[in-house]
Amino acid sequence: MKTYPSRIIKLVMVVVFSQLLMLQAQAASLDGAAPDFTLKSMSGKNLKLSELSGNVVLLNFWASWCGPCRTEMPLLNDLHNKYEALGFTVLGVNVEQETELAKSFIAKSPVDFPILLDKTNKVSKMYDVIAMPTTVMIDRDGNMRYLHKGYQVGDEKKYKKMVKKLVRE
């Protein structure tokens, strides 16, 4: 069995601890009001987040090259369709500079919610997006209430639980 000098072990622990602190700081910066933005949708229309005030909004930052994003998309569409009548909507925010692959994916797997194009990553930076996909849930008052990074099968159950809670408020 190989042993490591205590200095290396301490260094690894410091790096891991600093990474955890960094993640906590990023999550903390998402508390409070959701930053407002305007983005062009794939349909060509501009959409402003604040125009959805009074609704529960699920912002989903995604990319066509992201396998979990592609898996999650139809599940988000089901969630959107199930709760839309209760004042809920999904906004898919594509983060790619070149949008042709995203447009191709949506053409093959259409969704009923708006797909917004963040070609310059301005909005992604506003929301401190560092993982694909990243999901931010916004309540009716425009406050960020839930942040989820990545996607694994079953995460949609967490989203559903949060949506049900927020539409009842």
BELSUL-V10526 format. One line per field, one symbol per residue. ss: DSSP state (A for helix, B for strand, O for the rest). Layout:
ss->???
This chain:
ss->OOOOOAAAAAAAAAAAAAAAAAAAAAAAOOOBBOOOOBBBBOOOOBBBAAAAOOOBBBBBBBOOOOAAAAAAAAAAAAAAAAAAAAOBBBBBBBOOOOOAAAAAAAAAOOOOOOBBBOOOOAAAAAOOOOOOOBBBBBOOOOBBBBBBBOOOOOAAAAAAAAAAAAAAO
